[in-house]
Amino acid sequence: MKLITCVIRPERLSEVKTALFRAGVTGITISRVSGHGGERELVEIYRASSVVLEFREKIKIEMACSEPYVQPTIDAILASARTGGVGDGKIFVQPIEQVVRIRTGERDNAALTPVTADEVQRRALEHAVA
């Protein structure tokens, strides 16, 4: 089991989410974050004063994956997040020692049972109609 964390451009979130669903990864956590990497600082004028923007807005996505999903997840992120410019982001892959599903007490891979993107989207449509 691995924890895959990626930091991407906010405008690429929709494409990355779609690519992850296609790869069978639907259990994701998304956070809005700010950071500084290889991008240059921006200087903007605000109320007649120069303001240096050191940090850029980014999106952090975290997902726990069983081994068969690790490489497809990485490939999906690479294919959908890449623009070719500085600031496209990073992917971090870390081992997970243990996972426990709170609702059932299932552990490890059983707690990471994949739900297909089709099923998630079907459920979302059912809730939207109801």
C-alpha positions in Angstrom: 0.0 0.0 0.0 1.2 3.5 -0.8 0.1 7.0 -0.1 0.3 9.1 -3.3 0.3 12.8 -2.8 0.5 15.2 -5.7 0.7 19.0 -5.9 -0.8 20.4 -9.1 -1.9 23.6 -10.8 -5.5 24.5 -9.8 -6.6 24.8 -13.4 -5.6 21.1 -14.0 -7.8 19.7 -11.2 -10.8 18.7 -13.4 -8.5 16.8 -15.8 -6.6 15.1 -13.1 -9.8 14.0 -11.3 -11.2 12.6 -14.5 -8.0 10.7 -15.3 -7.9 9.3 -11.7 -11.5 8.1 -12.0 -10.7 6.4 -15.4 -7.7 4.7 -13.7 -10.1 3.3 -11.0 -9.0 5.6 -8.3 -11.9 7.4 -6.6 -10.9 7.7 -3.0 -9.2 11.1 -3.0 -8.7 14.0 -0.6 -8.2 17.5 -2.0 -6.7 20.5 -0.3 -6.0 24.0 -1.5 -2.5 24.9 -0.6 0.1 27.5 -1.3 3.8 26.9 -2.1 7.0 27.9 -3.7 9.0 25.8 -6.1 10.8 26.6 -9.3 8.4 29.3 -10.4 9.6 32.9 -10.3 8.0 35.4 -7.9 5.2 37.5 -9.3 5.1 41.3 -8.8 1.7 42.8 -8.9 0.5 46.3 -8.4 -2.1 46.6 -5.6 -3.5 50.0 -4.7 -0.5 51.8 -6.2 2.0 49.6 -4.4 4.1 46.7 -5.7 3.3 43.4 -4.0 5.6 40.4 -4.4 3.7 37.1 -4.5 6.1 34.5 -3.2 3.7 31.6 -3.0 1.5 30.2 -5.7 -1.9 28.7 -5.2 -1.8 24.9 -5.8 -4.0 21.8 -5.2 -2.8 18.9 -3.1 -4.4 15.5 -3.8 -3.8 12.6 -1.5 -4.9 9.0 -2.1 -4.1 5.6 -0.5 -3.6 2.9 -3.2 -3.1 -0.8 -3.1 -0.1 -1.9 -5.1 -1.9 -2.7 -8.4 -3.1 0.9 -8.5 0.1 2.7 -7.8 1.6 2.9 -11.3 -1.8 3.6 -13.1 -2.3 6.4 -10.6 1.1 8.0 -11.3 0.5 7.6 -15.0 -2.9 9.2 -14.8 -1.6 12.2 -12.9 1.4 12.7 -15.2 -0.8 12.5 -18.4 -3.4 14.9 -17.1 -1.4 17.5 -15.0 1.5 18.1 -17.3 1.6 21.4 -19.2 5.3 21.4 -19.9 5.9 24.6 -17.9 7.6 25.3 -14.7 5.1 24.8 -11.8 3.4 21.7 -13.1 3.9 20.1 -9.6 5.2 17.0 -8.0 4.1 13.5 -7.1 5.2 11.9 -3.8 4.9 8.2 -3.1 5.2 6.9 0.4 4.7 3.5 2.0 1.6 3.0 4.3 2.0 0.7 7.3 -1.7 0.2 8.0 -5.1 1.3 6.9 -8.3 0.8 8.9 -11.8 1.6 7.6 -13.6 3.2 10.6 -17.1 2.1 9.6 -16.3 -1.6 9.4 -13.0 -2.2 11.0 -11.6 -3.7 7.8 -7.8 -3.4 7.5 -5.2 -2.8 4.9 -6.1 -3.8 1.3 -9.7 -4.7 2.4 -10.0 -1.1 3.6 -8.9 0.1 0.2 -11.5 -1.8 -1.8 -11.7 0.0 -5.1 -15.0 1.5 -6.2 -15.2 2.1 -9.9 -15.6 5.5 -11.3 -18.8 4.4 -13.1 -20.4 3.5 -9.8 -19.3 6.7 -8.1 -20.7 8.8 -11.0 -23.9 6.7 -11.1 -24.4 7.4 -7.3 -23.8 11.1 -7.8 -26.4 11.3 -10.6 -28.9 9.4 -8.4 -28.4 11.9 -5.6 -28.6 14.8 -7.9 -32.0 13.6 -9.3 -33.4 12.7 -5.9 
